[in-house]
Amino acid sequence: MVFESLNLIEPILKALQEEGYTIPTPIQAKSIPIVLQKQDLLGCAQTGTGKTAAFAIPILQLLSAGEQHRNKRKIKSLIVTPTRELAIQIDESFKAYGRHTGLKSTVIFGGVNQNTQVTALRRGVDVLIATPGRLLDLQSQGMLSLSDVEYFVLDEADRMLDMGFIHDIKKLLKLLPDKKQSLFFSATMPPEIVKLASTILRNPVEVSVTPVSSTVDIIKQEVYFVDKGNKSALLVETLKNQSINTALVFTRTKHGADKVVKILKKEGFYINKIQKDLANKDRCFVCTKI
Ligand code: AMP
């Protein structure tokens, strides 16, 4: 399949060509027609599958189609995502695929001064990409209105819940108009995600793609089943006893990373921590024996 067969408008096809995209990824091939038909979507897909374009392309097309009839530069599409990095990437994607449509997007996230973001909002945008905290903050200050939102995307819903954003999301849902098209993406679908999705989506079409697997063949993999309380001890033993000189240790959360750093330091390992919100110069490798 090629993008031309997805009934996309010329300004978007041109931008995709400039991006060097020719073939839609599976999540794009499945999702774009559904979104263009104005149906709600429940997408099970990870980062790396091309899911950003899977929602950005049809939203840009729907916004372009309706543009003459609607108020320009009101927030008509809202994308909510858990981290600043994802928010910035999504905004870049909207800008890239929408560069010939005349539509405007901006991104807001916490941890930085709000002034530049407020100025961009005052100028007016069609698409807003946001992390939950800053979005609610600026909304409560009266800096933005969500009453014109027609297309709502909740991205990386499982990470959102892991990061403790559930209350923010529930608050946000109350601020959105009832009549809207909603797209919900999550890499995993545990029961609490299914429940959250059912409160947001109306008769959704479900789309699922298998994760991109990239395990290198020469890596020997072992799995240890261990109780939570014994995990640290097992990690220390593994690092001490086996022929490991340098190791990368992954944790699910930043808090978990802090805990592992403390424990390994105490055990005499030379350790450095990588975290998304650390400055680049501080993002070194993780752990070596002394
Ligand atoms: P995402 O899963 O949205 O984070 O996208 C992963 C990467 O794939 C991004 O760098 C995109 O620019 C790229 N990408 C998305 N769709 C396509 C496509 N159809 N052809 C080539 N690259 C793509």
Residues whose N, C-alpha, C, O or C-beta is under 5 A from the ligand:
A	BS01	AMP	G20 Y21 T22 I23 P24 T25 Q46 T47 G48 T49 G50 K51 T52 A53
